[in-house]
């Protein structure tokens, strides 16, 4: 079963009153889900038109976005995501099993104070670990954007790198954090690229989801661990229940 839902990053002032303050920690999407294998996020080849990169190499923030995503999340857990430039004629589509980052908004879902949004509702259901099968990102092109390599600096603009490092956090399985200053906090201010660098809260979260290197089977899995008795594959964190019918165990 697949469902459509989205998570958005907003302008600084709006989202603050919407965030619960009773718990100060990262928040994992419910139900908890992870990718079985590190996703390859295809990044829109066109980039964001309002960004002028130096030296005549007009990628419009595309390469900076890719480097920031890979550096941040893979710096905490190696190989958790692979952001790559997409083909010129790449087609953004929901639920097709290909995670994509668009520098525009083909869905029309990110309006008003929304800077960017991620569709997080595509995952497996039933017993056993929930597996993400798709997650797609859109960007509100009505705002002015910049990158850290733009020669004129930042003036009443938003940094493309930090916003999309945040969005890829949703792709990986995070909801919004309650910790101000965390990458996964739900709002960001003008000229603030802090979200491009993970806070300890974000690092704790990604270690929870993927820190054992098994694609999210450990680090908080509530099913049976390796060596425990089982009846079917869905009893085990590994998804592997093996052995004779009277003496099966999780492998």
C-alpha positions, 0 to 999 in steps of 0.5 A, a space after each residue: 500500500 502506498 500513500 501520499 503525504 509531505 513534509 515542508 520546511 517553512 519561513 522562520 517565523 511561521 513554523 515556530 508556533 506549530 512545533 511541540 516543545 515538550 520533547 527536545 529531540 529528533 523525530 522519526 516519521 511514523 510508522 518508522 521506516 527506512 530504505 532497504 538500500 541507500 537511495 540514489 536521489 536524482 537532482 534536477 539538472 537545471 538547478 535554481 535559476 536565481 543562483 549565479 555560480 562563479 567562473 561561468 559554470 552555470 549549474 545554478 546551485 545544483 552541484 553545491 546542493 549535491 555536495 552538501 547532501 552527500 557531505 552532511 548525511 554520509 558524514 554521519 553514516 557512510 553510504 546512507 544516501 547518494 545524491 547525483 545530477 539527473 539527466 537534462 530530460 529527467 521526469 519528476 513523478 510521484 510514486 515511481 520508485 525514483 527519488 527526485 529533487 526538483 528545483 521547481 514544484 511540478 506538484 503545486 504543493 509548496 506555496 505561501 511560506 513553504 520553501 520546499 517539501 518532500 513527499 514521504 508517504 510511499 512505503 511498504 505496510 504490513 508486518 516487519 520493517 517498513 521500507 521506503 520505496 520513493 520520496 520526492 522533493 519540490 522547491 518553491 521557485 517564487 523565493 530568491 535563492 543563493 548558494 555558498 559559492 555565489 560571488 555576491 554573497 547573500 542578501 534577502 535570499 535562502 541558501 539552497 544547500 541547507 534547505 535541501 539537506 533538510 529535505 533529504 532528511 525527510 527522504 531518509 525517514 525523519 519528521 521535524 525536530 524540536 531542537 532549534 538549530 538542528 537541520 531537521 528543525 522546521 523553519 529557517 531564516 534568510 541567509 542562514 545556511 546552518 541546516 547544511 551542517 548536521 547538529 548533534 541532534 541530527 547525528 543522533 537521529 541518523 545513527 538511530 535509523 541507520 547507524 548499524 549499517 544494515 539499512 535500518 534493521 537495527 538501531 531501534 527495530 522492535 522485531 526479533 534480533 539475530 539469533 532469536 526464535 521466529 516463525 516467519 520472515 516478518 518476525 525478524 529485524 533482518 527479514 530472514 527467518 531460517 531453519 527447520 520448522 520446529 526450530 527457526 531463528 532470525 539470521 
